[in-house]
Amino acid sequence: MIRAAALSSPRLQRVLALLADGRPHTTRDIVRRARVMAVNACISELRHHGAEITCAQQVINDERRFFYTMTKAPAPK
């Protein structure tokens, strides 16, 4: 069982605001623009609250990159 922060957490709200556009964002993009470090943890917490977020990996210039896309936002509580 995950111990997710409240959806009202400023950290989760920054990630949620960034992903709200429905476009893919790289881990690096999320770190820089939402000012968070543990992107995978933030994504897990948002999923815990009902968000649907896909993760796809691509190899670009011999580097593996992960792209997160929110297809459904969590319901406000």
Number of C-alpha atoms within 10 A of each C-alpha: 4 8 8 16 15 13 18 10 10 12 16 22 16 16 20 20 11 17 21 14 12 14 12 18 20 17 18 15 14 20 15 11 12 20 13 17 14 11 19 12 14 19 21 17 19 24 18 17 18 14 18 16 19 14 15 11 11 11 9 8 7 7 8 9 15 15 18 22 18 23 16 15 18 16 9 8 6
